[in-house]
Amino acid sequence: MNAGEPLRPADIGTLDFSKGDGLMPAVVQHADTGAVLMVGYMNRDAVRETLERRHVVFFSRSKQRLWEKGETSGHFLELDQIRTDCDRDALLVTARPLGPVCHEGTATCFGNASVTNAERLAFLGTLERVIERRIAESPQGSYTARLFAEGPKRIAQKVGEEGLEVALAAVVETDDKVLAESADLMFHMLVLLRSRGLSFQSVVAELQSRHATKP
C-alpha cells in the first residue's frame, strides 16, 4: 500500500514501529469536521484491535496495556479509517467521537474552539445531519420537519424569499443583518437540497469541478 491509502489488517506488518520502541504516534482527526481530536500511541496490537473493533484503541504508556478510548466514559471513537505517513512510522486516524473526547469534558483535547477555517465551514455538514434527523424523527414543534412536509414548492418559495432578503439587506441594512439573513438563506438551501436527495457536498464538488477547469 502507498502512503495515504486506508490501512488494512494485512498491512500492519509493513509499519515501522522500531523508531518508537514498539510504539508510534497516532493523530486522531474528526472524520467529518477535520478537527484534530487528540494524539495517542499505538503498538501493533492496538492497530489490529482498532481495525477489528472499529473503535479506536491505544497503548497506554502509563497503564502499560491496551486502552480503548471511552472504555470507562462511553465516549468511544468510532473508526473511519487509519492512514500512514510516507515513512510508515506515524498514523492518521479519522474517527467520529461519541461524546466529548477530552477527560475535561471538551470536544477535543485541545479545547472546544474551532482552530481552522475548514472546521468552521464543516459546521454546514453538521447542520445538514441535524436537518436529516429533524426530518426523520419529526419532533413536535420542529420548523424543519414542518417545512419539509410542505413539499419542494414551499421550500423553493422560502429560498426565494430568503434570497431577496439577503439582497435587500446588502443594500440598506447593517453587516449583522446581512449575516443573519445569509444564515437563513443557507439553512433553507440545505433543506431544499435535502428535498431533492442532494447534499451540500455535491455543491462543493460542483464548485471544485468548475475551479479545476479554469485556466
C-alpha positions, -999 to +999 in steps of 0.1 A: +000+000+000+010+036-006+010+065+019-025+079+022-043+047+014-066+032+041-047+007+063-059-029+062-051-057+087-028-073+062-007-040+061+002-039+098+034-059+091+046-031+069+045-004+096+078+007+112+075+005+150+112+004+155+118+041+159+095+044+189+104+012+207+073-006+195+050+024+196+041+051+170+022+083+174-014+083+162-031+117+155-069+114+157-089+136+134-127+141+132-138+123+101-164+150+093-150+183+105-113+177+102-107+188+138-077+173+155-092+155+184-062+140+203-029+123+200-022+089+213+002+060+208-004+026+192+015-007+190+008-035+166-019-049+188-036-016+192-037-011+155-051-046+150-077-042+177-088-008+163-094-023+129-113-053+143-134-034+169-140-003+147-134+017+179-100+034+184-077+015+207-044+029+220-015+016+240-015+034+274+021+042+284+010+049+320-011+018+324+012-003+301-017-020+284-042-016+255-067+011+262-099+015+242-108+052+242-142+055+260-140+022+279-150+039+311-168+070+299-187+055+270-173+083+247-159+059+221-142+070+189-159+052+160-132+044+134-135+057+099-100+049+086-064+046+095-037+060+072+001+060+075+026+087+066+053+083+039+078+068+063+052+044+078+061+054+113+031+076+122-006+072+119-035+094+110-068+081+124-101+095+113-130+088+136-163+101+149-165+107+186-195+096+207-193+125+231-165+147+244-131+134+236-112+150+265-114+138+301-120+175+310-153+175+290-142+194+259-148+183+224-111+178+217-080+175+239-071+210+225-103+227+237-136+234+222-127+262+198-126+256+160-089+261+152-091+263+114-114+278+088-121+244+075-135+233+108-158+263+109-170+256+073-175+219+083-204+230+106-225+231+074-221+193+073-231+191+110-262+212+103-270+190+073-271+160+096-293+178+121-317+186+093-318+150+083-326+139+119-353+165+122-369+153+090-366+116+100-378+120+136-403+148+130-403+161+166-432+182+178-427+219+170-399+213+145-399+241+119-375+220+097-398+189+098-429+211+091-413+229+062-400+196+046-435+181+049-449+211+030-430+199-001-405+213-026-426+241-039-429+257-005-392+251+003-383+267-030-405+297-022-388+301+011-354+300-006-366+328-030-378+349-001-346+345+019-325+353-012-344+385-017-340+394+020-302+389+017-301+412-014-322+439+003-301+437+035-269+441+014-282+474+001-298+491+032-290+471+063-261+466+087-235+439+084-251+420+113-284+419+094-266+407+062-250+379+082-283+369+098-302+369+065-274+349+048-275+323+076-313+320+070-307+315+033-280+289+038-303+269+061-332+269+037-308+260+009-298+229+028-334+219+033-340+224-004-311+202-013-323+175+011-358+176-005-341+167-038-320+140-024-289+161-028-261+171-004-240+201+003-210+181-006-225+178-041-225+216-044-189+217-032-179+190-057-196+211-085-176+242-074-144+222-073-151+208-108-156+243-121-124+255-105-104+226-119-114+236-155-103+272-151-070+282-166 
